[in-house]
């Protein structure tokens, strides 16, 4: 029996602890490069984790819904070259403005304006040089610094461009009356979609801040510190897009109601005139 063990050393049984140690040494000496199980990799390998980051996203990482997912180069109404590449002026635009202080600092003037299309791609984004001298840049909110306005465009140039862009289109924004006032522009009320006035977004009849709507409805944080008009315009557009069908239906219902009320008033007017003429005679 002992002679058979010498002739066939493969059948000789090693100590279980020694066999386990040899197995560990073999596995550490020859790591599998093509392992399909990511859990089999050494968890403490920092370099390994860094290599995986570009190719694999973390389960906890959430994409920012404000970032456009469509370059809209094929879905354009009117192609323009305002930003690098070709973007489109769609039937719906969103706008946001940032203000600076002029006069004694308590008077607001336009310092920057941003316009995005329905795909949330930026079609216009300009710093603006106000007509009056800026005394307060309000950087902690506006994000505007003195260097931004050194080569900024003249107010009248920006005003004219924005007026051309929004003409005949639905305009989306938050507290749009402030933005239009800063631009010294008007826009038909039937074409305004203000997220600060949309009934489902109100709380007990009170308006909510855009940052609160973005957090509650979109699940994103904006306006943490300096405001970014690009993010604000995109947030307003996304709020509108998610509720577009219901929003447009409510606008149509309101217009029909106003039209009915107008016709009723017109019908009552002739009767009043007849009664007046009878009394006079």
C-alpha positions in Angstrom: 0.0 0.0 0.0 2.9 2.3 0.9 4.6 1.5 -2.5 1.4 2.5 -4.4 1.4 5.9 -2.6 5.1 6.5 -3.7 4.3 5.6 -7.3 1.2 7.7 -7.4 1.9 10.9 -5.4 -1.3 12.5 -6.9 -3.4 10.2 -4.7 -1.6 11.3 -1.6 -3.9 13.3 0.6 -2.6 16.7 1.8 -3.5 18.3 5.1 -6.8 20.2 4.5 -5.3 23.5 5.8 -2.3 23.2 3.4 -4.5 22.5 0.4 -6.7 25.5 1.2 -3.6 27.8 1.5 -2.3 26.5 -1.9 -5.7 27.2 -3.5 -5.6 30.8 -2.2 -2.1 31.3 -3.5 -3.1 30.1 -7.0 -6.2 32.3 -7.2 -4.2 35.4 -6.1 -1.3 34.7 -8.5 -3.6 34.3 -11.5 -6.5 36.7 -11.3 -9.2 36.2 -13.9 -9.2 39.2 -16.4 -12.4 38.1 -18.0 -14.4 37.5 -14.9 -18.2 38.0 -15.5 -18.9 38.5 -11.8 -18.0 42.0 -10.7 -18.2 40.9 -7.0 -15.3 38.6 -7.4 -12.9 41.5 -7.8 -11.0 42.8 -4.8 -13.3 45.4 -3.2 -10.3 47.4 -1.8 -8.8 48.0 -5.3 -9.1 51.8 -5.7 -7.6 51.8 -9.2 -10.0 49.1 -10.3 -12.9 51.2 -9.2 -11.7 54.3 -11.0 -11.3 52.3 -14.2 -14.8 51.1 -14.0 -16.4 54.6 -13.6 -16.4 55.7 -17.2 -18.0 52.4 -18.4 -20.5 51.7 -15.6 -22.8 54.1 -13.8 -23.4 53.8 -10.1 -26.9 52.6 -9.1 -27.2 55.7 -6.8 -26.3 58.2 -9.6 -29.4 59.9 -11.0 -29.3 61.7 -14.4 -30.2 65.4 -14.3 -33.6 65.8 -16.0 -32.7 69.4 -16.9 -30.0 68.4 -19.3 -31.4 68.1 -22.9 -31.4 64.6 -24.3 -32.2 65.7 -27.9 -29.9 68.0 -30.0 -33.1 68.8 -32.1 -31.1 69.2 -35.2 -33.8 67.2 -37.1 -36.8 68.6 -35.3 -36.5 72.2 -36.1 -39.1 74.8 -37.1 -36.6 77.5 -37.9 -32.8 76.8 -37.8 -30.6 79.5 -36.4 -26.9 79.7 -35.5 -26.9 81.6 -32.2 -25.0 79.0 -30.2 -22.3 76.6 -31.3 -24.0 74.2 -33.8 -27.6 74.5 -35.1 -30.5 74.7 -32.8 -34.1 75.4 -33.4 -36.6 78.1 -32.5 -39.6 75.9 -31.6 -43.3 76.8 -31.2 -42.7 77.0 -27.4 -39.8 78.8 -25.7 -38.9 79.3 -22.1 -37.1 82.4 -20.8 -35.4 83.5 -17.6 -33.7 86.8 -16.7 -31.3 87.9 -14.0 -31.3 91.4 -12.7 -28.7 93.9 -11.4 -29.3 97.1 -9.3 -29.2 100.5 -10.9 -30.0 104.0 -9.6 -29.6 103.8 -5.9 -29.4 100.0 -6.1 -33.0 99.3 -5.3 -34.1 99.6 -9.0 -33.7 96.5 -11.1 -32.4 96.3 -14.6 -31.7 93.4 -17.0 -28.3 91.9 -16.6 -28.7 88.5 -18.4 -31.3 86.8 -20.4 -31.6 83.1 -21.4 -34.0 81.5 -23.9 -34.3 77.7 -24.4 -36.5 75.8 -26.8 -38.9 73.0 -26.1 -36.1 70.5 -26.0 -34.4 72.6 -23.4 -31.5 73.5 -25.7 -30.2 77.0 -25.3 -30.9 79.2 -28.3 -30.0 82.6 -26.8 -27.9 83.5 -23.7 -26.5 87.0 -23.4 -25.2 89.3 -20.7 -26.8 92.7 -21.0 -25.3 96.2 -20.5 -28.1 98.3 -18.9 -28.8 101.8 -20.0 -28.1 103.1 -16.5 -24.9 102.6 -14.5 -24.9 99.4 -12.4 -24.3 100.1 -8.7 -25.2 96.6 -7.4 -24.3 93.4 -9.4 -26.3 91.3 -6.8 -23.8 88.5 -7.5 -24.9 86.3 -4.6 -28.2 85.9 -6.5 -27.7 86.9 -10.1 -24.3 85.3 -10.5 -23.3 88.4 -12.6 -19.8 90.0 -12.0 -18.3 93.2 -13.3 -16.2 91.3 -15.9 -19.4 89.8 -17.4 -20.7 93.2 -18.4 -17.5 94.6 -19.9 -18.2 93.0 -23.3 -21.9 92.6 -22.8 -24.4 93.5 -25.5 -26.4 96.8 -25.5 -29.8 96.5 -23.9 -31.6 97.6 -27.1 -29.8 94.9 -29.2 -30.8 92.2 -26.8 -34.4 93.5 -26.4 -34.9 93.5 -30.2 -33.5 89.9 -30.5 -35.7 88.5 -27.7 -38.8 90.2 -29.2 -38.1 88.5 -32.5 -37.6 85.1 -30.9 -40.8 85.1 -28.8 -43.1 86.8 -31.3 -46.1 84.5 -32.2 -44.8 81.7 -29.8 -45.9 80.3 -26.5 -43.6 81.8 -23.8 -42.9 79.7 -20.6 -41.3 81.0 -17.5 -41.7 81.7 -13.8 -43.1 85.1 -12.8 -42.8 86.2 -16.4 -44.2 89.7 -15.7 -40.8 90.5 -14.0 -38.8 89.3 -17.0 -41.0 91.1 -19.5 -40.9 94.3 -17.4 -37.1 94.2 -17.4 -37.0 93.7 -21.1 -39.7 96.5 -21.6 -41.7 94.0 -23.7 -45.3 92.8 -23.7 -46.6 89.4 -24.8 -50.2 88.2 -25.5 -51.7 86.8 -22.3 -53.1 83.8 -24.2 -49.5 82.8 -25.1 -48.1 83.0 -21.6 -47.5 79.9 -19.6 -46.4 81.0 -16.1 -45.4 78.3 -13.7 -46.0 80.6 -10.8 -49.7 81.0 -11.8 -50.6 77.5 -13.0 -53.4 76.3 -10.7 -52.1 72.8 -9.9 -48.8 74.3 -8.8 -50.4 76.7 -6.3 -50.6 75.8 -2.6 -53.8 77.1 -1.0 -53.9 79.9 -3.7 -50.3 81.0 -3.0 -47.5 80.9 -5.5 -44.5 78.6 -4.9 -40.9 79.5 -5.7 -39.4 77.9 -8.7 -36.8 76.0 -6.7 -39.6 74.5 -4.6 -41.5 73.4 -7.7 -38.3 71.9 -9.2 -37.6 69.9 -6.0 -41.2 68.7 -5.6 -42.2 68.0 -9.2 -38.9 67.4 -11.0 -36.7 66.1 -8.1 -33.8 68.5 -8.9 -32.2 71.2 -6.8 -31.7 74.6 -8.4 -30.9 78.1 -7.1 -28.6 76.9 -4.3 -26.6 80.1 -4.0 -26.1 82.0 -7.3 -29.0 81.5 -9.8 -28.3 80.1 -13.2 -30.9 81.4 -15.8 -30.1 78.4 -18.0 -31.2 75.9 -15.3 -34.2 78.1 -14.3 -35.4 78.3 -17.9 -35.0 74.6 -18.4 -36.8 73.8 -15.1 -39.7 76.0 -16.2 -39.8 74.3 -19.6 -39.8 70.8 -18.1 -42.6 71.7 -15.7 -44.6 72.9 -18.6 -43.8 69.9 -20.8 -44.8 67.4 -18.1 -48.2 69.1 -17.8 -48.6 70.4 -21.4 -51.8 68.5 -22.3 -53.7 69.5 -19.1 -52.3 73.0 -19.2 -53.3 73.6 -22.8 -56.8 72.1 -22.2 -57.3 74.5 -19.3 -56.2 77.5 -21.4 -58.7 76.6 -24.1 -61.4 76.2 -21.6 -60.6 79.7 -20.2 -60.6 81.2 -23.6 -64.0 79.6 -24.4 -65.5 80.9 -21.2 -64.3 84.4 -21.9 -65.7 84.3 -25.4 -69.1 83.2 -24.1 -69.1 86.0 -21.5 -68.1 88.5 -24.2 -71.0 87.4 -26.4 -73.5 87.6 -23.5 -72.4 91.2 -22.8 -72.8 92.1 -26.5 -76.4 90.7 -26.5 -77.4 92.7 -23.4 -76.1 96.0 -24.7 -78.7 96.5 -27.5 -81.6 96.0 -25.0 -80.1 98.6 -22.6 -79.8 101.0 -25.5 -83.5 100.5 -26.5 -84.7 101.1 -22.9 -82.6 104.2 -22.7 -84.1 105.6 -25.9 -87.7 104.9 -24.8 -87.1 106.7 -21.5 -85.6 109.7 -23.3 -88.6 109.9 -25.7 
